[in-house]
Amino acid sequence: MNVQLSRPGSGASPSIQAFGVLPGNTPEANAVALQAAIDWAARRGAALFVEPSEEPYPVAGGVILRANASLIGVHGPVGRGTRHPDRRQPVGSVFAITDERRPFLTVENATQIRGIQFWYPQQTASDPDRIIAYPPTIQVSPEEGAQGATLSCLTFYGEYLAMDFAASREKICEQILFEHCYGYPLSGIFIRIDYCYDIPRILHCHVNPANRRFIDGGYHRAVIDAVMARRTFCYSIDHTDNAQLMDLFTFGTWGGIHLGPATYGQLTNFNLDCVAVGLFKQGDGAFNRNWQIAQGSIIANAGAPLVDIHPIIVEGRGHTALSNVESFSGPNAALTTVNQSHDFLLVRGSERLTVSLFGCRMRNYVAADPITIDNPQAVIQAEGCIDRDENPYRRMP
């Protein structure tokens, strides 16, 4: 079949192949061609089509997604991986990344990346001593910040840190949307946000070491244990206003979600599986450092000595409202586990904070009480909860 590629000025999204980005090129040649295509698109507010190919596009790092430009591929999130019929590699709209010095894509304002796979073919899946600490696959521009960026339907294989939007006080990011993104970062950090003052959203994301199963079988237990040992959080935010987190999953990262001191917002519908700490909520003040957290499940059973395993930790100031959040523990053959948690909730610090719990189911902890209070100023109320012995649990201030 003779396929005619779109060309600049045709009225359709032009293929990156029309600009000379080709599967057979060197990574350096493709990086130059892709940057030229982006520069063309940025002046017009255009999208570039990452045309599916039997062979991935090798591209060196250091590419800048200029303001107003978009990169669009053909995929929804393809957790478990697309698979070439003859070779252990993904197919479709795939960038192959080997650059160990530079972030792959740096994004500016009003940009979009959608429907693309990012593959690190040299990354180990079995030997923790051979993990390559690649720079972020996608990062916020340190010179421009990024206000208005959509990252949707992306899949990562072999990444070290997937999406780094840790901006600065001088160059902030705002209105950043992450949705339907899949991967397993070998740093343990999938999405990191800082200095985002206009409603960041992390929606429907899935982190799992089985993500590359169809390509090469997934990650070995020793690699997952090494990721756990980094003591990092899969999702981490700070200096944000009214953050929205919904439908998040992680497996085999030391921490699930870190809600930093200068944040507030809502977190709902989550599953944090095989973690040491599920949720870590902080607060640097009493005003507007409040989180409403609901409809979630935490399996805290790995990554640390039993005394350090806590489904939920709260410290600092502000309020935490927990509704219909359950925790349980047990063995899992995919990584090294201790099969229990120390407690359900650890409250620590020395400043006044408040916590309310309703309808929480608490199992498989070893402490005498599901709530450990290491803060004499804490005000804690629990109603309608169930403890490890299937008895009603209630606590009044």
N, C-alpha and C positions, 0 to 999 in steps of 0.2 A: 504494500500500500504506500502510495506517495503522499506524505504528510507535508503540507505547506505551513511553515512556521509563520506566526504573526511577526510583523516588522514594525519598527517605530513609525508612528503616524498612521497606522492602519485602523485605529479606532478600537482595537482590542488590546488586552494586556500583552505586550510583546514577550516572547520567550527570551530567557537569558541566553539561549543558544544563538539568537540573532545578534547578540553583542560579542560572540566569541567565547562564551563560557561553555566548555565542552568536556565530556567525560575523559577524553584522551589527553587533555592538556596537563601541564605541570600545575601543582598548587599555586605557584607564584604567578604563572600566566593567567590562571583563572581568577585570582584575587584582583589583578589589575583590570581584567575585563569586567568582572562583577562590579567593581567600584565605578567604572565608567558607565555601566548600565544604571547603577543607582543614581549617579550624578545627573544622568539624562532624566530619570524618572522624577527626581526631587524638584526640578524646575517646573514640572507639569502636574505634580500631585498624582503621579501615575503608579500603577502596580506592575511588578515584573512577575512573569509566570516561570516558576521553577519547573521546567518541563520534565515529566517523568522519564527516566532512562534506565536501561538494564544495568549500567554501571554508574555508581555514585560520581558526583562531581567533586574531585579533589580541589580544595581551596585553602590557601594559606590564611592565617589570621590577620587581624588589623583592618578588616573591612568596616567602614562606617555607613550605617543606614541613615542617610541624611534626612532631615526634616521633610515631611510630606511624601516620602517614598514607602512602598510596601513590597514585601516578598511573599508570593502566594504559591503554595504547592497543592497537590491533589489529595492529601490525606486528612482524614480525621485522626485522632490519636490512635496509634497502632501498637498498643502495649502487647508484648510478646514478640513484636517485630515482624516486618515483612521479610520474605526470604526468597532469594534467587533460587530457581529450580535446580541449579547445578553447583552453586558456590555458597559458602557460609558468609553471606553478606545481604544487607537490605537492598531493596529495589524501589524505584519510584522517584519522588522528589527528595533526593538524599544528598547532603553535603558530607564528604569524608574529610575529617580534620586530623592533622598530625602536628600542627604548630604547637610547640610547648612554651613559647615565649609571649605570645600576644592573644588577648581575647579574640574570639572568632568574629563576633558582630558587636559593634557599639552603636546603640540606638539614640536618636535625637527625638525632637518633638514631632507629634502627629504622624507616627509611624505604625506599621502593622507587619507582623510576621505570622503566617498562618499556613497550616497544612504541610509542614516540612519535617523531615527526619534529620537528626544530627548524629553521625556515626564516627567513633574514634577507633579505627581498625587496629591500632597498635596497643590499645589498652588491654591489660590482662583481665581475665575472668576467673583465674584460679590461684595466682601467686600474690599474696599480700606484699611481698618485698619488691614486686615489680609494678606496683601501682604508680601510674604517671600522674603527677599533680598538675594537670592542665589548667591554664587560666580559664575564667568563666566562658561558657559558650556564648552567652548574651549578657551584655552589661550596659548600664546607664552611661551616658556620655559624661565624663568628669569635667569637660569644658562647657557643655551646654545644659546639662541636666536632661530631663525628658518629661515633657508635660503632654500627656495624651499618647499612650503607647498601648497597643493591643498585641498580646502574645497568646495565640489560640491554636489548639490542635497541633501541638508540637510533641515530638517523641525524641528522646535522647538515649544513646547507647554508649556507655563507656565514659561519660562525662565525669569531671571531678567536681565542678560547681556549675549548676545549670544556668541559673538566671540571677545575676547580681545587680540589684537596684539599690545598693547602699550609696545613696547620693550624699551631698554635703549641705551644710547650712547655707553656703553661698550659691550652690547650684543644685536646687532641689529637683525632685521628681514629683509629678502629680497625675491623678487620674490614670493610674497604671492598672491594666486589666490582665490577669493571668487566668486562663480558663482551658480546661481539657488538655492539660499537659502531663506527660508520662515520662518517667525515667528512674534512675537509681544513682545518685551522685556519690562518688567514692570519697568525697570529703564529708559526706553526711548532710550537706547543705544543698537543697534543691532551689528554694526561692529565699532571697534575702532582700528586705526593703528597709531603707532608712531615709528620713527627711522627706516624707511624702504627706503633705498637709491637706490634700484634697482627695479623700476617700479612695485608698487603694482597695482593690478587690482580688482575692485569690479564690477561685471557684473550680470545683470539680477536677481536682488534680490528684494524681495517683503515683506514688513512689513505691517501687517494688523491685527486689533483685531478680525476679523472674521476668523482667521486662524484655530481656533479649533472648528469651527461651527458644524461639523458633530459629534464631540466627545461629547460636552456638551453645545452647543449653543453659544459659544463665550463670549466675555467680556461685563460686565455691563457698562453702561454709567458712573457710579461713578468711576469705575476702570480706564477707559480711561481718565477721568478728572484728576485723581490722577497722571497718567503718564505724562500728559501735565504739571502739576504743578511742575514737577522735573526740568524743563527748561534745558533739555539735548538735544543733537542732535542724530538722528538715525544713521547717518554715519558721522564719524569724523576721519580726518587724519591730521598728522603734521610730520615735518621732513621727507619728502618724495621727491623723484625725479621723475618727469614725470609720475605722477599717472594717471591711466586710469579708469574713472568711466562711466559706460554705462548702460542704461535701469534700472534705480533705481526707486522704488516706496516706499512711506511710507504714512501711514494714522494715525493720532492721536498721533503724537509725537510733542513736543514743537518745536523742530528744525528739519529741514530736513537734510541738509548736511553742515558740517563745514569744510572749507578748511583753514587749520591753517596757521600761519605766515610763516613757513619755508616749503612751498609746491609750486609746480607748476604742471600743467598738463591739461588734457582735461576732460570735463564733457558733456555728450550728452544723449538725449532721456531719460527724467526723468519726473516723476509726483509726486509732493509733496503735499499731500491732507490733509486739516484740520490741518494746522500748525500755529504757531505764527510767526516764521521766517523760510522762505524756505531755502535760501542760505546765509551763512555768510562767506565772503571771506576776509582774512587778508593777510598781506605781511610785512616781516621784512626787506626788502631791495628793491632797484630799479632793481637789476639784477636778472633775472630768477625767479621772483615771479609773474608770469603771468598765467592766466587761460583763456582758450577758452571754453565758455559755450554756448550750442546750443540745440535747439529742445526740449524745456521743458515747463511744465505747473505747476503753483504754485497756490494753493488755500489757502491763508493766511487769517484765519477767526476765530481763537480760541486760547485759552491758555494764554491770557494776556489782559490787558486793551487795548482799541483800539489804543491809542497813541503808544503802544509798538509792534504793529503788522505790520511787514514789510516783504513783499515777499523776498526782497534781501537787504542785508547790506554789504557794502564794506568799509574797513578801512585799515590803514597802508599804505604800499607803493606797487609799482608794477602796473600791468595793468590787467584789467578785460574786456574781449570782450564778449558781450551778443548778440546772434543772434537767432531770432525767439523764444524768450521766452515770454510766456504769463502769466498773472496773473488775476484771478477773485475770487470773494468771494460770499458766500451765506450761508444759513442755512444747518445744517445736524443734524438729530435726534440722531445720534450715540454718540454725545458729546455736551458739552455746547459751543455755538458759539456766536460771536458778529456780524457775517455776513458781515463784511467789513474789509478792511485793511486801515492803515493810509495813505500809499502811495504805490508806486511801488518799488522805490529804495531809500534807505537811504545811503548817503555817508558822513562819519564822520571822525574826526581826525584832525591833524594839519600838516601832511607831504604831500608832493606832491605825488599824484597818478593819474592814468588815467583810464577812463572808456569809452568804445564805445558801442553803442546800435544800432542794425539794425533789423528792422522788428518785433519789440516787440509790443504786444497787451496788453494794460493796462486798467483794469476795476475795478469798485467797491471800489475805494479809496476815502477818504474824504478830503484830503489835496487839496489846490488850484492847486498845480502842482504835477505831478506824481513822480518827483524826488526831494527829500529833500536833500539840500546840507548844511551840518554842517562842512565843511572843506574848508576854503578859498583858499587852495592850490590845490584843485581838478581840473582836466581838464576833462570835460565831453562832449562827442559828441553823438548826437542821429540823426539818419536818418531813414526815412521810417517807423516810429512808429505811433501807433494809440492810442489816449487817451480815457478816460472814456466816453466822449461824441461822440465817433466815428469820431473825427476830426484828421487830420494829426498832428503829433507831431515831432518837429524838434528842436534840440538845438546845437548851435555851441559854441566852446570855446570862 
